[in-house]
């Protein structure tokens, strides 16, 4: 009999073969069967944060395809450096925790945390893409772009019970808000407080969207209070990209 860790690895790999863009709301008949079942969160490697600044666009214009590849590498390096310096978490972990709390309250599951604890259900939340990009017509303003996928998996029957995507992009919002646009300094000063706030808002947006679209939870139901204490930065210097 294979261990739970290997079983989960195989399960995630095999269910990944399905079209991840297909939305699959949790069936009403399945909701009543979840009460009392243990729920574990799936851990993924955090993808690189892409941090795009106007200077990298000039490289593309000067050197074409090779310039584009070099610019992309600079954006990834800059994003990864910011994640390391300011110890930024993967938003997927916070989304999973907030969704699990709601599922505990609404459907009676027992959340055991993110890890390898054997459970009948797995909550698989994965960051597909995240980027800090400047506004096309206002190079001094930046916004957080984020895309994630959530799946609720029956680990015993090896099947996906619910699945959906969430997307947060202030540049293409139906109701764009200037409050979601920031200067470079506003994002990174004071231990990246502006960027942390944007990540918190992004997490809240995704949790609300996924709770409603994927798990059919009442959007009026208040989410459990989430307190995030900013971690101290590893260093106290700014890291501008020149």
C-alpha positions, 0 to 999 in steps of 0.5 A: 500500500503506497504512503499518503505522500506518494498517493497525493503526488500521483493524484495531483499529477494525474488530475493535472492532465484534465483541462484546468480551465474547466470550471466544476462547481461543487455538486449539491449532492456532494456538499452534504457528504463532506461533513466530518471528513478531514481536509488537508492542503496541498503544498506546491513550489512557489513560482517566480514573481515577475516584476516588470519595470519600464527599463526592461521594455527598452531592452526588448526594443533594442535587441528583438527576440534576444532582448525579450528573453534577456528582459524576461530573465531580468524581470524574474530575477528582480521579482525573486529578489524582492520575494527573498528580501521581503520574505513574501509568502505564496498567496496560494497558502493563504487562499487555501487556509481562508477557503478551508476555514470557510469550508469548515464553517459551512460544510463541517469538514475538519481542516488539518493544515497544509502538509502530508496528514492523511485525509479523505479530502485535499484542497489543492490551491496553486499559484499559476502566475503572479506579476507586478507590472506597470500601467501601459500608459502610466509607467509610474503606477504598478499593480499586482496581477494574479492567477490561481487554481483551486481543486477539491479532490477526493483522495480515496476515489481519486477524483476532482469534486470541484475546480475553478480559477481565480484572476485578479488584474486591476488593469482590466477590472470592470471597476478599476480603482486608483487605490490598487495602483501604486508607485514603485516606492509605495510598494517597497518602502516600509518593509514592502508594506504596499506590496503586502497590502496588495497581496492581502487584497488579492488573497481576499478577492480570490477567496471570495470569488472561489468560495462563491463560484467553486464551492457555492458558499453564500458570499454574504457569509463573513470570512473568518478574521485573518491577521497577517503580521509582516515578517521582518525584512532580511535586509533594510535596503531598497533594490531598484532595477537600473 
